[in-house]
Amino acid sequence: MKLRQYIHALGIALPFFVSVTLGELEPWSVTALETWQPSGRPASNPYWYIHVNITNLDPTRSVLDPSIAEGTVYCRIVWLYPDVPYNQVTECEIVDITSPTTWAWTVELLKAADDNPFPTTNFDLRWRAASTLPDSTEEDVQIWTGVGQFEAAKNLQGTCAASGFCLFGLKAESTPVLVDVTSISCWGTVDEALHGLNCDEEAQ
């Protein structure tokens, strides 16, 4: 489903700008994450994936009523190796929301900053979130963005079977993983902003 369809399906759109000083934004919480590396054996499922849930849907909840501004977003990145979709933006699905403001989200797989990135055991994820705004071709857009870092032996744990498949997820003691949130100014449409287009430089 396209982002615009998400926006209209989630309820009544509210004006995009919130005329308040946001102050310090509370972090988002990654509550579940699973990665899969297939065995590569003939007739087996060849797809690699990352599934992740992130909560606290409304980044402006620090200036709104926090009791009505939580939700869950589900993101799914799937690929065929070796075509790892680094720096490709994927739309996320909002699966639960109690915020009165409607939102749309994307996620982007990034290479880890160290010397040994691997797409299922050492990687970063960048999320972008935006509220709705009326349809237009040129508007100022404010999005919220944050990058989470995930690595085996730090906040991931898992196992690789003799057949070749590997399954990793969040360590219990590392759950939730907190993601710092930054406000970014963009221009154009919400869809473009959520894909990282026409935006001020984002923190890496």
Beta strands, then each sheet from edge to edge (+ up, - down):
strand 1: 28-37
strand 2: 47-55
strand 3: 71-80
strand 4: 89-91
strand 5: 93-97
strand 6: 103-111
strand 7: 122-131
strand 8: 139-151
strand 9: 156-160
strand 10: 166-170
strand 11: 177-179
strand 12: 182-188
sheet 1: 5+ 3- 2+ 1- 10+ 9-
sheet 2: 5+ 3- 2+ 1- 11+
sheet 3: 4+ 6- 7+ 8- 12+
end
